[in-house]
Amino acid sequence: MKPPRSIRPLLWSSAGVVCLGVLAPQITGARRAHREVFVLGPDTPAPAVSIIWPEDGAVLGGDVSVFVPSRDGLGLARVDVFLDDTLRIGSLPGGVYALSWNTRGIPWGAHTLTARAYDTSGRTITSVPVNVTVGAPLTVAVSSPEEGAVRSGTLSLSAAVEHARGGAWVQFLTEDRYLCGVRDAPFTCDAPTESLPNGPLQVRAEVYDDAGNHALSEWVTVSLEKDRTASTLGLSLPASRVTAR
């Protein structure tokens, strides 16, 4: 009997299907081929990530919204956001694209923000750095009405804003509703009170600026006393006293 022939691998493909064949040695005069079939999909792209807010060159301070949209590759596991490549300031699970970054305690001056995406296959990719400058935090306070004020009718509200970068938007809120809003100084608007209950009302101001900074004021308590139209009841009495029997 002749010695067995060496095993020869055979490789061919058709319509995206890769076939791996092995020609086995002669056995009792017959050739048998074993074939394994693997279906491979198209190349799956790695996750792509970028920081679109804040913008490159932004001056920040306070609570900053960071937006990180990403393209999912084999299934995005998470995205981490780093300050100066070393300090992780937040982590976003797959499908979540925004976080709030508190810059208080960060040294003022120039910094970089980068995002690093991880997919379920273990691949990572890092975004292009965004250059930002951290400075004084954005602040807002309710300047009118003052604490403990009594108001009736339309409620006039004003806010004082400091360290806004570019324009700013202020809105006035209670614990459960929006009252009114105004863009740019002077930050004053009027809120109707028809749907508000009489008595104490807590109001606060919220501000956003063009650089993505965000701040909330302290609560101010105002007492509402709505106008009421007094009603009178006319009663006619007989001119002479009538004795009841």
Summary of the structure (lengths in Angstrom):
residues: 245
radius of gyration: 35.5
end to end distance: 144.0
largest distance: 147.5
contacts: 653
relative contact order: 0.14
helix: 0%
strand: 52%
